[in-house]
């Protein structure tokens, strides 16, 4: 199994152990700094360094392979960002990261939109995948703006939009965009994820836990996969959302 979106720097080593024992071989850890940056790029650069240089080694101790996505989360919107973009370009060039993420819109301010577009432009220029955040509040309204900006600035085949649920799925299902289902307390239960897969098929979807500093379940991906198995879904279909779609999308 592959958990396609988590925040390793917010989690304990015991979580890595549980994930690996439960059948997760690979996870993708994204950047998100839960404290104030005070418009200081060095704080975010240090955050990147921890994720890139420390977390994969820590996870590997427990058998879990961590792939890294880095970007400026909308909650970390920073205007003094030239050094950050220089670093991202170098990381992409050196193939140190597999995606720019997580990026997107949260409060949907003009500053967030400008930063989001700038990161999409970098991804389009370098043909790098992007992992896009959608907010808890006003999700559908903000998602419409996210989709518009995506379609105007990047090849949609490079894009996964995360945290999609039953109330927002119809906004994306007809687009050539990969869709992330985040099974997490207060976001989506296993049953809702399965209902979406039931209604729309297994081809366009990735599963993730988005475990972070908020209420989280490190086993939500295997719980979803094993529930599908227990309910008698076709094993080839299950494998698509368990690992094949992610392996193909991220080329891992």
Secondary structure, 3 states (H helix, E strand, C coil): CEEEEECHHHCCHHHHHHHHHCCCCEEEECCCCCCCCCCCHHHHHHHHHHHHHHHHHHHHCCCCEEEEECCCCHHHCCCCCHHHHHHHHHHHHCCCCCEEEEEECCCCCHHHHHHHHHHHHHHHHHCCEEEEECCCCCHHHHHHHHHHHHHHHCCHHHEEECCCCCCCHHHCCCCCCEEEEECECCCECHHHHHHHHHHHCCCCEEEECCCCCCCCCCCHHHHHHHHHHHCCCCHHHHHHHHHHHHHHHHCC
